Every structure is written in C-alpha cells, then in structure tokens.
C-alpha cells in the first residue's frame, strides 16, 4: 500500500525503548496507523518553525516535526506473530540495492531547528528513502 503520509513520534504511546509513531495520511489528515517502524520513499523532513520555538519557550514537547513521504511498508506497534521487527526491517532496508549511503538522522527541538545527520550534525531536508523506527536512517 503506497500513500502520502506524515510520520511523527507519538508522545502518548510507547516508551523510550519501544517508540510508537503516528502515521497521518495526507489526503484527509487523519491518523491511519500507529507503528513501531515504517519505510518511506521520496522523503521530506519537515519542522514547523513556530512549533520549534514554542517547544523552546515552554520546555514542553508538541507535534511540530515529521517525516513526509510515500509509505512503503511498516511494522505494527503491537507484537504480532510473523511480523517483522523494526530492527530487522532496518537491516533489510540497508541491503536493498539503493544508490547512496544510509546515515542515521535525528531531531532534538531543544538543540536544532532541523533534522540533522548524527555524524557531522549536518542539516538534512530530503532523502530518497527513510526508515523511521527505534532509530531513524535516511539515504543521502
């Protein structure tokens, strides 16, 4: 199933070791799924400037940053027999014949105004492919 979606970390589900992400469809703006891992294509990393400012002013997180792209595949937020884990999904993604290299990315609203590469701390705004899960990885 391919669909244009925005993916963001759900602050009310999961925990530090088992993060859950909300998948909001672009055509109606409704959350379609909650996932532990998702693979996206034609990705844009979006940060709302006013939301980022509000996090810094109030020292309280809010939804203002997300990964936008075409939904390729996902793993649910509840354990299901025979469903691939986010860790194995990432391993499989890294073996795909994709030009470019996989780099880990992150976003911390208290430190940065954009998504950044973990090594090098360079801003990243687009990627051909991205995995969002226990870690976030993108092809550059």
C-alpha positions in Angstrom: 0.0 0.0 0.0 1.5 3.3 -1.1 0.1 6.5 0.3 1.4 10.0 1.0 1.9 10.3 4.8 3.4 12.3 7.6 5.0 10.3 10.3 5.7 11.7 13.8 6.6 10.3 17.2 3.6 9.7 19.3 4.3 11.2 22.8 1.5 9.3 24.5 2.1 5.8 23.3 5.2 3.6 23.8 8.3 4.5 25.8 12.0 5.2 25.4 12.8 1.6 24.4 9.6 1.0 22.4 8.8 4.1 20.5 5.5 4.4 18.7 4.9 6.6 15.6 1.7 8.0 14.3 1.1 7.8 10.5 -1.2 10.6 9.3 -2.4 10.4 5.7 -2.0 13.5 3.6 -5.3 13.2 1.7 -7.5 13.5 4.8 -5.1 14.5 7.7 -6.3 11.5 9.8 -4.0 9.1 11.7 -4.3 5.8 9.8 -1.9 3.7 11.9 0.4 3.6 14.9 3.6 1.8 14.0 7.0 0.9 15.6 8.8 1.1 12.2 8.0 2.4 8.8 9.8 2.7 5.5 9.2 5.7 3.3 10.2 6.8 -0.3 10.6 10.4 -1.7 11.1 11.8 1.8 11.0 15.4 3.1 12.0 16.2 6.7 9.6 19.0 7.9 10.0 21.1 11.1 7.4 23.8 11.9 9.4 26.9 13.0 6.7 28.2 15.3 6.3 24.8 16.9 10.0 24.5 17.4 10.0 28.0 19.0 7.1 27.0 21.3 9.0 23.9 22.5 12.0 26.0 23.4 9.8 28.7 25.1 7.6 26.3 27.1 10.2 23.5 27.5 7.4 21.0 26.6 7.2 18.9 23.5 4.4 19.2 20.9 3.9 17.8 17.4 5.7 20.1 15.0 8.2 17.9 13.2 7.5 15.0 10.9 8.9 12.8 8.1 6.8 13.2 5.0 6.9 10.6 2.2 5.3 7.7 0.3 4.5 4.8 2.7 6.2 1.6 1.5 5.9 -0.8 4.4 5.5 -0.8 8.2 5.6 -2.9 11.4 2.7 -2.6 13.9 3.1 -1.2 17.4 1.7 -4.4 18.9 3.6 -7.7 18.7 2.1 -9.9 16.0 3.3 -13.4 15.1 5.4 -13.4 11.9 5.5 -9.5 11.7 9.0 -8.2 11.0 10.6 -6.2 13.9 11.7 -2.6 13.3 15.3 -3.8 13.8 15.0 -6.5 11.1 13.2 -4.1 8.8 16.1 -1.7 9.1 18.6 -4.5 8.4 16.7 -5.5 5.2 16.4 -1.9 4.1 20.2 -1.4 4.3 20.6 -4.4 2.0 18.3 -3.0 -0.7 20.1 -2.0 -4.0 19.8 1.7 -3.4 22.3 4.2 -4.7 23.7 6.4 -1.9 24.6 5.6 1.7 22.5 5.1 4.8 23.1 7.7 7.5 21.5 8.0 10.9 19.4 11.1 11.4 17.8 12.8 14.5 15.8 15.7 15.6 16.1 17.4 19.0 14.0 20.6 19.3 16.0 21.8 22.2 19.2 21.8 20.2 18.3 22.1 16.5 15.9 23.7 14.2 16.1 21.0 11.6 16.6 17.2 11.3 20.4 16.5 11.3 22.8 13.7 10.5 24.0 12.2 13.7 27.6 12.1 12.5 28.6 15.5 11.3 25.4 17.3 12.6 24.6 18.5 9.1 21.0 19.6 8.3 19.0 17.2 6.1 15.8 18.2 4.4 15.2 15.4 1.8 16.0 11.8 1.1 15.1 9.1 -1.5 14.4 6.5 1.2 14.0 6.8 5.0 13.4 4.3 7.8 11.7 5.6 10.9 11.7 3.3 14.0 13.9 2.7 17.0 16.4 4.8 15.1 15.9 7.0 12.0 18.0 6.3 8.9 18.0 8.0 5.5 19.8 7.6 2.2 21.9 10.5 1.1 
